[in-house]
């Protein structure tokens, strides 16, 4: 089922769908998107957040090895860097197609507004991308003297980038559901969730193909599954308290947005995809099957589907409540937004590009990493050093 | 230095929408796009209930969130207080739409979020914005707060006024007459 040919076919199909969507957007502009003056940010912004935060999350998990010296996670090294680069490029691609006038981005440099969180988002993620390329390059050349300092700077940069992404929403006093520091912390947390899930998916498949996935005889996906379950639990707690604090006291704007998620127009997506498929079932699978790699793989796929809908819910919930300029003014109960088919196509296309580029990367680069560890040699003696591949 | 502002006496508004149409004609806007709008609400309890209409447009805030969030400085505030958009610099991220608590921005055919300009090009020639001049009940009074002899300055001195959403910290340049 998980043959390279099948993955290539799936990715090419998705890229084809995405290309049609991209052509439609490029030919007809923003009018083909479902966004409007009341809901100016749609699923392409959610998609950008999905890809950018996932990229950062993969980076954060791999930092456990590079920066914090947990030897087993050094195994993730090159693959994590590669997938982090691909995810960030896909995020930028989705965002670029969402922007009405992307060529004017030159003014980010010519007339920067340092008060704008989006300016800082561009700066941090731009720097992060450069550092990722540098780290990947030196990692492939086994130049560890250069990899280490770059990884340290990259760690600070990715924390800055992902927490700032939360601030892009948190700075908006006009949108009570988003406003505040909560989403900065939430972005870091859910980055760890999506990062561990994506790496679990990749390393399970790599293991199936006979790649280097074991540390001291234990599949790395087991460790990733444990991080994933912790992230899922904490995300559940975050989500619970966010909703409780929004409902408690009926704070205008926050209360209605929470109700929209719980029993309003967003409730199907929220309960079915974000909570049941994305949190409850993965936690159940991970505990029931004691982190068996194949089951972690399944839980991680479900968690990623949940994360995609989590991003959409988060972006919609902030905008779904009409602005209350005049107390008691007549208005619709909820702002409406129906994504255009091109928007869905672009999200699918970006997922396709991620899979496709990763397969190409696996072919082009030597991604297996030898990790210092103790292992039993052929004679059965415990030896310290670099274990042979496929140990 | 001028300090342009607007005083709105909503109690005089009949809801005829002439302000909206005059503005649309001035700026050649299609019917679905408008820089000012009327919001309606019911106040009081029967038999003392009444229908109230409040005109809303860009508040040309002194602390405009749309300017602060714009990554390229496309939205800027002139020294006379008018908030404008340089569409050549706009990347179309729509952050200003998300940031404005008054919901006055509208995406145009080029993906640039537009809004009321206080008719910046006309007022320097002494021409009143059409939303002001077209109104049969003189709901809006536009003028320079730094000129003590301007009509708006005199009215502001006499009347009790308020601003919309002061809790957002935007310091709007549009004032409303308290009833």
Interface residues (C-beta under 8 A of the other chain):
Chain A: X29 X30 X35 X36 X37 X38 X40 X41 X99 X100 X101 X102 X104 X105 X107 X108 X110 X111 X112 X113 X115 X116 X117 X118 X119 X122 X168 X171 X172 X173 X174 X175 X318 X319 X322 X323 X325 X326 X327 X328 X329 X330 X331
Chain B: X39 X40 X41 X42 X43 X54 X56 X65 X67 X68 X69 X70 X71 X72 X73 X74 X88 X89 X90 X91 X92 X93 X94 X95 X97 X98 X99 X100 X101 X102 X103 X105 X106 X107 X109 X110 X111 X112 X113 X164 X165 X168 X169
